[in-house]
Every structure is written in C-alpha cells, then in structure tokens.
Amino acid sequence: MRVLDATTGKLISDIAVSQPGPLCARNDAVFVLSDKRIMRIDPASNTISELASIPFSTSYGMTCDADGDLYLSNLTSHQIHVF
C-alpha cells in the first residue's frame, strides 16, 4: 500500500500487505483484508496490526461506519460480519 501526500501527491511511504483484498478507511486508519485476516494500518506511524482472523475466504466487500464498526461480507453464506 502506498501512502501519498494529499496535497502534493508525493510518495510518503510504502506499507507491505500480503494478498490485499477489500479495504475501507476512517480518519485514523485503513483496514484491509489480507490472508483471511483484517489488518489495521496506521498511515501516520506506518504500522500494521491484526484486528481479527476470519474463518472464511470468500469476502466480497468491506466498509466502515462512523461508530468504528467494520462490516465484511461473506459471499458464500450471504452474511455480513460486524467487527
């Protein structure tokens, strides 16, 4: 994942993410599905940490809400998982 300056578009840093999938962003972090794990990326400190492991590999999309909840869809079971 590349972190860019919003004003100049210049590259600030690169953050390695293994097999990136769906993602969503809030003011304080970016969340990405990677290898059946939801990872939290803090662009300010360039740190990445595991938020949760998921038992399925058929995720279709992910979104965040203003309260900080993450919603991850499971394509096979037609369910939405909340984290």
Secondary structure, 3 states (H helix, E strand, C coil): CEEECCCCCCEEEECCCCCEEEEEECCCCEEEEECCEEEEEECCCCEEEEEEECCCCCEEEEEECCCCCEEEEECCCCEEEEC
